[in-house]
Structure formats: C-alpha cells, structure tokens
Amino acid sequence: MLEASAETKLQLFELGPGKMLDLQINNPLPVRLKLSLVGYDLGRYIILKYPRVTNNSEYNDVLTEGNGVIVRYLLEGDKGECFAFSSSIRSVTQHPERLLFLDYPKEIEKRQLRTQQRTSIHLPACMKLNDEIKNQGGAINGVIVDISTDGCRFSFKTQNARTTVKKREVLVCIQSPVDGEIKIPAQICNSRNEHGEVSVGIKFMDDSNLVPKLLSQLFIA
C-alpha cells in the first residue's frame, strides 16, 4: 500500500545529481524513459537530462510542455523503498544543453519493498558464480552494506562505468567469526553502477538456516 506524508517529501532530497529516475508518459503514446537527475529547486522544479536521441525530433511528441508524467525512483536504505509522484513537464530547454524541467511534486508516495528491515553494516565478502571457477577469477570482492535473513546489498568498485551484474544464481561468501567461510546460495535481483561503484541486490536462497546463525554470531539478530 502506498502512503504519503510530509516526511516522504524530504526523501527526494536524498537524490543527488546523476541518480536515475524512471519516467512514465501515457500521452499521446505510452513511453518509459530512464533519465538522470541534474538537480532541483525546492518547491519549484526538478531538472532532468533530456534522453539521448538519434535525431532532434525524437520524443518531441511526448516531451512537451504541460504533458503529465509519473516519476518513480528507488532508495536502497535499510528498508528498500520505491517512491513515486505525478508531475507535469514545465519546459524543455535547448541551450546550453537539452534539459527537462518538471513541476515540483506536491506529494510523494512510497512503498516498502522488503518484508524485513535490513541492518546497515560494513562486512567484507565476495560473490562467486560457482565453486568451479573460484580459482579462475570468478570471485568478486566487495562489502555487504546491509543485510537481513532474506537478503543483502553487496557493493564493489570497478573502473568500468558501465559494469553491472546480470540476474543469476551466485554464492555469497562471508567469514563467520565462529565457522570460518560460509557460502550462502543466492539470486541476484538487480544491480546498478553509479560512478564506478556497483550495488547489487541479492536474495538469499538459504535452505540450511546459515544466515540466521551468521547474524547471531555477528550480534545482528
């Protein structure tokens, strides 16, 4: 269930330049676009980069002043929440760069995506495709930035600004203070790359209750 409050309006300000927003436009044709946030003026407007186009007339029929849009974005905090608001295109600039100005939202709705709240943590770990390739460069070293019995968010750095991780089954390997390395079967749900830091959403497929035991050993649960 979506809910709106004065507190949710503040959430928008956690988005910095470069964050991606999903725009849904239904008139005159349904279009979905992912655009980068440039900035905002409190209570007045939000500025987004105009989508990359192959010719100057592309999207001219939908990205027009006064056209309504629905904007969605994710915040990956300890709860994992989706935010959405309705707005209208205020103006489209051509110089010095093509930018899209949206009316500032009057209210922002949010929906919690996770059934369990995650605990923020900085836990060194690695992600492996499978045991067979662990000695052939198949391991990705990084840190777990939040965790619950259901899943975690794994983060690692890369020099390639386009690197992401496809949805697939993996092993999440964590050093237990009691049992040494434990390997948790898991499924990658999503990933994104922000300025060379890749953030991976992971769902645990733990049939052996390894995770609750580990969290207890780490004094998290």
N, C-alpha and C positions, 0 to 999 in steps of 0.2 A: 504494500500500500504506500502511495506517495504522500508525503506530508510537507507542508510549507510553514515556515516561521521566520521571525526576524533574524534568528541565528543562521538560517540557511543562506541568507543573503550575503553574509560575511564570507561564506565558503568560496565564493567566486574569487575573492582576493588572494586565495592561496595559489591561483593560477598565475604563473609568471610567463613572460614572453617566450614563445616557442612551443608552448603547450598546444596540443591538438584538440580541436573541438569538432564534433560531428553536427553538420547542418542538414536538416531535412526540409525540403521545399516541395510543396504539393501543387503549385500553380505556376504556369499552365500545365506543366508535366511534373511527375514525381522525380525528384533528384536528390541524391545523398552526396554530400561533399565532406571531406576532412580538411579543415583549414587551420592554419597556425595563428595563434593569438599574438598580436602585436602589442596591445595594451588597452587601457580603458580610462575613461574619465568618470569618476564616481557620480552615479546618478544620471549621467548624460548619455554616454555611448560606449560601445565596445568596438575595438578596431581589429579586423582580421585581414590576413593576406588574401588577395584575390587568387583563385585557383590558377595553376599553370594551364595555359591553353595553347592549342596548336594554331589558332587564328584568333584575331581580335574580336570576332563576332560570337565566339563560343560562349555560352551561358548568358548572353545578352538578354534572352527572353525570360530568364528566371531570376537573374541577379539584377533586379530593377528596383528603383526607389518605391517604397510602400508595400512591397511584396512581403508576405508573412513567412516566418521561418520558425522551426523548432530546433533548439540547440541542446545538445547533450554532451556531457563530459564525465570522466571518472576521476575520483580521488582515491588513492590507494592507501589511505591511512589504516589505523588498526581495525576499522570496521569494514572498509571497502564499500564505497557508496557511489551511486550513479546520480548525477544532478541533471535537471532539465528545466528549460524555461522557454516561453514563447516570446518572440520579438518581431520587429519589422526592420527591413532594410532602410536605413536612414539616408545613405548616399553612397555612391561609388566614385572614388577619385581616380584620376588618370595620371596625375603628376604630383610629386616626382616618381611615384610608384602607384600601381593599381592596388587600392585598398578598399575594403568593405567596411562600412560603418553601420553597426546595428544599434537600435534603441536600447538603452539600458533596461534590464528586466525589472518589472515591478515586484515579482516574487519568483523564487527558485524552489522547485520541488526536489526532493531527494528520496532515494530508495536504497535501503541497505541490501547489499548483495550477498553478504555472508551470514550463515546461520550462527556462527560462533565468532565472538570477538577475538581478534589476534593480539598477541603481545609483541610490542616492539622490542627488538633485540639486535645485537651485532654478533652473529655466530658464524665463524668461518666454516665453510662447507664446500663441497664440489658436486657437480651434476654429471652423471655418466650416462651414455646411451645404453650400454650394457657391459657385462663383465668381460666379454671377449675383446673389446677394444680399449680397455682401461689402460693398457700399456702402449697404446699406439696413438696417443694424442687425443683420445676420445673424452677426456675429463675436462670440464670447465671449472676453474677455481673461482670462488667468489664468497659472498657472505649472505646469510639469511637475515633479512631486515625485519620481518615479522613472521609469527608462527602461531598455529593453533593445532588441535588434534586433527583438523580437517585438511590443512594445507599450509603453505608458506609463500612468501615472496622472496625470490632469490635474485641477487644483483651482482653483476660483474662488469668490468670495464673492457672496452675494445677500442682499437684505433680506427675501426671502420664505422662511420656514422650511419651506415645502412644495415648493420648486422642485427638480425632478430633470430628468434628460435622458433622453429615450426612446432605445431601441436604434435606431440608424440609421447610415447612412454619412455621414462627415464628412471634412473636410480639417483636418489638424493643421499649423499654420503656425509655423515656427521660424526664427529668424535664425541663419544659419550665419556664422561669422567669416570664411569664405572666399567663399562663393557668395551671400551675402545671404539673402533669404527663400526657404525651400524649403517646398513643400506636399506633405504626405505623405497619401495616401489611407488612410482608416482606418475602423474599425467600432466603434461604442460597444457595449460588452458589459454594463456595469452602471453604476449611479450611486446615490449616497445623499447625503442632506442632513443634516448634523449641526450644529445651531445656526447655520444660515446659511452654512456652508461646504460646497459641493457637491464631492464627489470622484467622478471619472468614470474608470472602467476602459476602456481603449482598446486595440484590437488593430490593429496596422499591416497594411495591405494593400499592401505595398510591392513592386512587381514590378521597380522600376528600381534597387534597391540604394541608395536615397537614405539610408536610416537608417544602415547600416554606415559610409558615408562621413562622415555628420554626426558620429557617435560618435567616429570617428577624429579629426576636426577639433576636437572638444571634449575630446580626450585621455581619453575614457571607454573606448574599445576600440582 
